[in-house]
Amino acid sequence: MATEERSIRVELAGRAYPLTIHLAEEENVRKAVEEINESIARLKASYPLTDKQDLLAMASLEVTVRALNSAAPRHDVAAEAALTAIEGLLQETGSR
């Protein structure tokens, strides 16, 4: 089954880019553009960066790190303690 494509135009750092994307990707593409532009605005306000290349590079890094951090598995101490306790009970039961 072929997926439907759509041509859209997005603006990054004040510059327009035409894209051809799958229809199902449009929402995420637009959210990504919004995040990158917001990151650029934050960086511009906080640091003396004026070169658009520097702003885009730093915004890309910031957005990607945030995405990777949210995708990383979270260490759940309570769940780990519960699993250790269950493991102990199972070992006790098995040794009887």
Secondary structure, DSSP 8 states (H G I E B T S, - for coil): ----EEEEEEEETTEEEEEEEEGGGHHHHHHHHHHHHHHHHHHHHHS----HHHHHHHHHHHHHHHHHHHHS----HHHHHHHHHHHHHHHHHHH-
